[in-house]
Amino acid sequence: MPVASLACAVLGAVALGTAVPTVAVPAARPATAVDCTGHTTRDTTSDPTRNTTSDRLPELDPQALRQALSSAPDRVTGVLARASGPDGHWTGTYGAADITTGAPVPVAGRFRLGSVTKTFIATVMLQLAAEHRVDLDQPVQHYLPDVLPDSYPPIPVRTLLNFTSGLPELSQDDLPTTPDGIVAHRFDDHPLAELVAKAVRHERPFTEPGCMQAYGATGYYVAAMLVEHLTGHTYQQEITTRILQPLHLRATTAPQTDTTIPGPHSHGYIAVPRPDGGSQLVDITEQAPGAGGMIATTADLDRFLTALFRGQLLPPTEQAELFDVPDVPYLGSTDHDPGQGRAYYAAGLMRVTLPNGVTVWGKTGTTFGYTNGMFTTRDLRRRLVYSFNPTTGGGNDLALVTRILSAAFAP
């Protein structure tokens, strides 16, 4: 896959997992009738018992990483990245944490995760499956009988996690998406049930669950609701007690209502058009946390990835779900997608093979003012966590993401 393709592949995954969609929120897709059976295929090219990934992985190149961060365009105010693994550790920053004071980006700065929250939700769901509190093959309607329309077929719980449920997405008409609308409504609260109710008014992208894959947020809204139904606690509380506290991720939080970012952090901004044709940057650091409202640091996400891939959070059967990519078409696929027309997401993780043959697993996320991602080789030899602050309302700086990922894994 050429480098340009990788950029499109990764940013295709920076879709919307926030409670309030960004400017780039996709419109609902037309329904497509499909009659097939989804099968999963477990990744073998990056199996940790094999050394093929390690054999291909180049040495860590700090200079390439520094150059990647400094290539950030003017519409990005700050960048932060951390590379870790047996070959060494590197952290770097670029730009300003505060455009008013010019304060530098803090190395240990916190940032909003957006859709990276999905990986935490998937982990909690798989833990509940291991505890026999939910059956991944059972329909969602068995547990949540009044959430989806009666006209829907049975939607297996597993399909929520691997993006094959066929649930529709919010459209640009459902919530404010213009820069001035985002600023005016950034403190609005949108409960999960409200988001799902709005989404299911649209046509489903395909009619047979498990037959195609289409990235989106609605399935994870429903999964979070299911966590709350099964446990009697908010999904944020479950993430905290099941993951954050046991792993001592002290700089990571899953706020329910707090609109601030505690501790050192870069500010998030959005460019709002002015009447004279120009634009002004408005600080939107404080905002309703919403459904993708987790906050973390690069060090904490690195620790989370390490624990997750080492099997510290899941038993073997559920651990395998993280790497079981459905062998089905990817809806709306282009030549730039990592799957080359086929699915490339498993339960909460995406699989990308870089130009040098190295396969990485991880997740990307974006919310207003913040775009980030976490990736690792399956054997954990090289791990990358990055965050930057786009002023365009979403994670659409393809070239910057490409350069950071390529510098870390394929310099």
C-alpha positions in Angstrom: 0.0 0.0 0.0 1.5 3.4 -0.9 2.0 6.0 1.8 -0.8 8.1 0.5 -3.1 5.1 0.8 -2.2 4.6 4.4 -3.2 8.2 5.1 -6.6 7.7 3.7 -7.0 4.4 5.4 -6.2 5.7 8.8 -8.2 8.9 8.6 -11.1 6.9 7.3 -11.1 5.4 10.7 -11.1 8.8 12.4 -14.8 8.8 12.1 -17.1 10.1 14.7 -17.3 8.5 18.1 -18.3 11.7 19.9 -21.7 12.5 21.2 -21.7 15.6 19.0 -20.5 14.9 15.5 -17.7 16.9 14.0 -17.9 18.9 10.8 -17.0 15.8 8.9 -19.9 13.7 10.1 -21.1 11.4 7.3 -24.6 11.5 6.1 -26.7 8.4 6.3 -26.0 5.9 3.6 -28.7 4.4 1.4 -29.8 0.9 2.4 -28.4 -2.0 0.4 -29.9 -5.4 0.5 -27.3 -8.1 1.2 -27.8 -11.8 1.7 -24.6 -13.4 3.0 -23.0 -14.9 6.1 -20.1 -13.1 7.8 -17.1 -15.2 8.7 -14.1 -14.0 10.7 -10.5 -14.5 9.9 -7.9 -14.3 12.7 -4.8 -12.3 11.9 -1.7 -14.5 11.4 0.8 -12.1 9.7 1.4 -10.3 13.0 0.9 -13.3 15.4 3.1 -12.6 18.4 4.4 -16.2 18.3 6.0 -15.4 14.9 9.0 -13.1 14.3 8.0 -11.9 10.8 7.0 -8.4 12.1 10.1 -8.0 14.2 12.3 -9.1 11.3 10.8 -6.4 9.1 10.6 -3.6 11.6 13.3 -0.9 11.1 15.1 0.7 14.1 13.5 3.6 15.8 14.4 6.8 14.0 14.1 9.9 16.3 15.0 12.2 13.4 12.2 10.9 11.2 9.8 11.4 14.1 11.0 15.0 14.8 10.6 15.8 11.1 7.1 14.3 11.0 5.9 16.4 13.9 7.4 19.6 12.6 5.6 19.0 9.3 2.3 20.0 10.9 0.4 22.5 8.8 -0.7 25.9 10.1 -4.2 24.6 10.8 -2.8 22.4 13.5 -1.8 24.3 16.7 0.1 21.6 18.5 1.4 18.0 18.1 2.5 15.4 20.7 3.8 11.9 20.0 5.4 9.0 21.9 7.1 5.9 20.5 7.9 3.0 22.8 9.3 -0.5 22.7 12.4 -2.6 23.1 14.3 -0.5 20.5 13.9 2.6 22.7 11.6 5.3 23.7 11.0 8.7 22.2 8.7 11.6 23.0 8.3 14.8 21.1 6.1 17.9 20.7 5.7 20.7 18.2 3.7 23.9 18.2 1.9 25.6 21.1 -0.4 24.5 23.8 -1.9 27.9 24.1 -1.9 30.3 21.1 -2.4 33.3 23.4 0.6 32.7 25.7 2.7 30.6 23.3 3.3 28.0 26.0 4.8 24.8 24.5 2.9 21.6 24.2 3.5 19.6 27.4 5.1 16.2 26.9 2.8 14.7 29.5 -0.2 16.7 28.3 -3.7 15.2 28.4 -6.1 15.2 25.4 -9.6 14.1 24.5 -9.8 10.6 23.0 -13.0 10.7 20.8 -13.4 7.3 19.1 -10.4 5.8 20.9 -13.0 5.4 23.7 -14.5 2.6 21.5 -11.5 0.4 22.4 -12.2 0.8 26.1 -16.0 0.1 25.6 -15.1 -3.0 23.5 -12.8 -4.3 26.3 -15.5 -3.9 28.9 -18.0 -5.7 26.7 -15.6 -8.6 26.2 -15.0 -8.8 29.9 -18.7 -9.1 30.4 -18.8 -11.8 27.8 -16.0 -13.6 29.7 -18.1 -13.4 32.9 -21.1 -14.9 31.0 -23.2 -11.8 31.6 -23.6 -11.3 27.8 -23.6 -13.7 24.9 -22.0 -12.1 21.8 -24.2 -14.2 19.6 -27.4 -13.2 21.2 -29.4 -10.3 19.5 -29.1 -6.9 21.1 -32.9 -6.9 21.2 -32.7 -9.8 23.8 -31.1 -7.4 26.3 -32.5 -4.1 25.1 -35.9 -4.8 23.8 -37.1 -1.2 23.4 -34.1 0.5 21.8 -34.1 -0.6 18.2 -37.2 -0.4 15.8 -39.4 -3.5 15.7 -38.8 -3.8 12.0 -35.1 -4.6 12.5 -33.8 -8.1 12.2 -31.9 -9.6 15.2 -28.7 -7.7 15.6 -26.0 -9.9 17.3 -24.1 -8.2 20.0 -20.8 -9.1 18.3 -21.7 -7.0 15.3 -21.9 -3.9 17.4 -18.2 -4.3 18.2 -16.9 -5.1 14.8 -19.0 -2.6 12.8 -21.1 -5.1 10.9 -24.4 -4.4 12.6 -25.8 -2.3 9.8 -27.1 0.3 12.2 -27.5 3.7 10.6 -25.5 6.8 11.6 -26.4 10.3 12.6 -26.5 12.8 9.7 -25.5 16.4 9.4 -29.1 17.4 10.1 -29.2 15.7 13.5 -26.8 17.9 15.4 -24.9 21.2 14.8 -21.9 20.7 12.6 -21.0 24.2 11.4 -18.2 25.9 13.3 -20.4 28.5 14.8 -23.0 25.9 15.7 -20.3 23.7 17.3 -19.2 26.6 19.5 -22.7 27.6 20.5 -23.7 24.0 21.4 -20.5 22.5 22.7 -21.9 22.2 26.2 -25.1 20.5 25.1 -25.8 17.1 26.7 -26.9 14.3 24.3 -27.7 11.0 26.2 -27.0 7.8 24.4 -30.6 6.9 24.0 -31.2 10.2 22.2 -28.4 9.6 19.8 -29.6 6.1 19.0 -33.2 7.3 18.6 -32.0 10.0 16.1 -29.8 7.6 14.2 -32.4 4.8 13.7 -34.7 7.2 11.9 -32.4 6.9 8.9 -32.1 4.1 6.4 -29.8 1.3 7.3 -26.6 1.0 5.2 -27.2 -2.7 4.6 -30.0 -5.0 5.8 -28.3 -8.3 6.9 -26.2 -8.0 10.0 -22.7 -9.5 9.7 -22.6 -9.3 5.9 -20.7 -6.0 5.4 -18.6 -3.7 7.5 -19.1 0.0 7.8 -17.4 2.2 10.4 -19.6 4.3 12.6 -20.6 5.3 16.1 -24.2 4.1 16.6 -23.2 0.5 17.3 -21.0 1.7 20.1 -23.7 4.0 21.5 -25.8 0.8 21.8 -22.9 -1.2 23.2 -22.4 1.5 25.9 -26.1 1.3 26.7 -25.8 -2.5 27.0 -22.9 -2.1 29.4 -25.1 0.1 31.6 -28.1 -2.3 31.4 -26.0 -5.3 32.3 -24.1 -3.7 35.2 -26.4 -1.1 36.6 -23.5 1.4 36.3 -22.6 4.0 33.7 -20.2 2.8 31.1 -17.7 5.4 32.3 -17.9 3.9 35.8 -17.3 0.4 34.4 -14.3 1.6 32.3 -12.9 3.3 35.4 -13.2 0.3 37.8 -12.4 -2.4 35.3 -9.5 -0.8 33.4 -8.3 2.6 34.6 -7.9 1.7 38.3 -6.4 -1.8 37.9 -3.8 -0.5 35.4 -3.1 2.6 37.6 -3.9 4.9 34.6 -4.0 8.0 36.9 -3.9 10.5 34.1 -6.8 8.9 32.3 -10.4 9.8 33.1 -13.9 8.9 31.7 -15.9 12.0 32.7 -19.7 12.0 32.6 -20.4 15.7 33.0 -17.1 17.5 33.7 -16.4 19.8 30.7 -12.8 20.6 31.7 -9.5 18.8 31.0 -7.6 18.4 34.4 -3.9 18.7 34.5 -1.5 19.9 31.8 -2.9 19.9 28.3 -3.0 21.7 25.0 -6.0 23.8 24.2 -8.3 22.8 21.4 -9.5 25.4 18.8 -11.9 25.7 15.9 -11.7 28.2 13.1 -15.0 30.2 13.0 -15.6 32.2 9.8 -15.9 36.0 10.1 -18.2 38.3 8.1 -15.1 39.7 6.3 -14.2 36.3 4.8 -11.5 35.5 7.3 -11.7 33.3 10.4 -10.9 33.5 14.1 -9.8 30.7 16.4 -12.2 30.0 19.2 -11.0 28.0 22.2 -13.2 24.9 22.6 -11.1 23.0 25.1 -14.0 22.9 27.5 -16.9 20.9 26.0 -19.4 18.3 27.0 -17.6 15.0 27.3 -20.3 13.1 25.3 -20.0 9.5 24.2 -16.3 9.8 23.2 -15.3 11.9 26.1 -12.4 10.1 27.7 -9.2 12.0 28.4 -5.7 10.5 28.6 -2.0 10.9 28.0 0.3 9.2 25.6 2.0 7.3 28.4 -1.3 6.0 29.8 -2.5 4.9 26.3 0.8 3.1 25.8 0.3 1.3 29.1 -3.3 0.4 28.2 -2.2 -1.0 24.8 0.6 -3.0 26.4 -1.8 -4.6 29.0 -4.5 -5.2 26.4 -2.1 -7.0 24.0 -0.5 -9.0 26.8 -3.8 -10.5 27.8 -3.9 -8.7 31.2 -7.5 -7.5 30.6 -9.1 -10.4 28.8 -9.0 -14.3 28.8 -7.8 -16.0 25.6 -11.2 -16.6 24.0 -12.3 -12.9 24.4 -8.8 -11.7 23.6 -9.1 -13.4 20.2 -12.1 -11.2 19.4 -9.7 -8.2 19.3 -8.0 -9.6 16.2 -10.8 -11.4 14.5 -11.6 -9.3 11.4 -14.8 -10.3 9.6 -14.2 -11.7 6.1 -16.8 -9.5 4.5 -16.8 -6.5 2.1 -16.2 -3.0 3.4 -19.1 -0.7 2.5 -18.0 2.2 0.3 -14.5 0.9 0.1 -11.9 2.7 -2.1 -8.5 1.6 -3.4 -7.0 3.5 -0.4 -8.6 1.4 2.3 -6.3 -0.9 4.3 -8.6 -3.9 3.5 -8.5 -3.3 -0.2 -12.2 -3.7 -0.4 -12.5 -6.1 2.6 -13.1 -5.4 6.3 -10.2 -4.2 8.4 -11.8 -3.7 11.8 -12.1 -6.3 14.6 -13.7 -5.6 18.0 -12.5 -2.2 18.9 -9.3 -2.3 16.9 -8.3 -1.7 13.2 -5.6 -3.5 11.2 -3.3 -1.7 8.9 -0.3 -3.1 6.9 2.3 -0.4 6.0 4.3 -0.2 2.8 7.2 -2.0 4.4 5.0 -5.0 5.2 4.7 -4.2 9.0 1.2 -4.8 10.3 0.0 -2.6 13.1 -3.2 -2.6 15.2 -4.8 0.3 17.0 -7.5 2.9 16.9 -7.9 6.5 15.9 -10.2 9.2 17.3 -11.3 12.8 17.0 -13.5 15.3 18.7 -13.6 19.1 18.5 -10.0 20.4 18.7 -8.4 17.0 19.3 -7.3 14.2 17.0 -5.3 11.2 18.2 -4.4 7.6 17.6 -2.6 4.6 19.2 -1.0 1.8 17.2 1.3 -1.1 17.9 2.8 -4.2 16.3 1.1 -7.3 17.6 4.3 -8.3 19.4 4.5 -4.8 21.1 8.0 -4.3 19.8 7.0 -0.8 18.5 4.2 1.3 19.9 3.0 4.8 18.9 0.6 7.2 20.5 0.0 10.6 19.0 -2.3 13.6 19.5 -2.7 16.9 17.6 -5.0 19.9 17.7 -6.7 20.6 14.3 -8.6 23.8 14.0 -10.9 22.4 11.3 -13.3 20.6 13.6 -12.1 17.1 12.9 -9.2 14.7 12.1 -8.7 15.5 8.4 -5.0 16.2 8.1 -4.2 13.1 6.2 -0.6 14.0 5.4 0.3 14.6 9.0 -1.1 11.3 10.2 0.7 9.6 7.3 4.0 11.2 8.3 3.7 10.3 12.0 2.8 6.7 11.4 5.4 6.2 8.6 8.1 7.8 10.8 7.3 5.4 13.6 6.9 2.1 11.7 8.2 2.6 8.1 10.8 5.4 8.0 
